[in-house]
Amino acid sequence: MSVLFGILMNFLVDVFGKIALRASFKIAITLAFISILVSAVYAYVNTYSVIVNGISQTVPEIVNGVWGWVMPPNTNVCIFAIFSCFMLRFITRQFFNLLNWRFRAAISN
């Protein structure tokens, strides 16, 4: 009976070991993708924050005072939203161009 139990345990350890190895590989790939995505978003936000701060530092002080009369206090957020929309539009167009290219390649065969 113990030999049968040993064979069964060896089989289960082998099967679950392979499943755990495949799952850990998929989890590692997923975590790498998420970290790359978070890094790209952080770099994007930081880049536009630096651009907006650079613009505000080169403007004379009198213009900054008048700027406060005309512009809302959330100007940085508005500029970031506009640039984000431009970037998303560009990415979406590129994605649809890629899909169109793949579709044409699939049809031509």
Buried (B, 14 or more C-beta within 10 A) or exposed (E): EEEEEEEEEEEEEEEEEEEEEEEEEEEEEEEEEEEEEEEEEEEBEEEBEEEBEEEEEEEEEEEEEEEEEEEEEEBBEEBBEEBEEEEEEEEEEEEEEEEEEEEEEEEEE
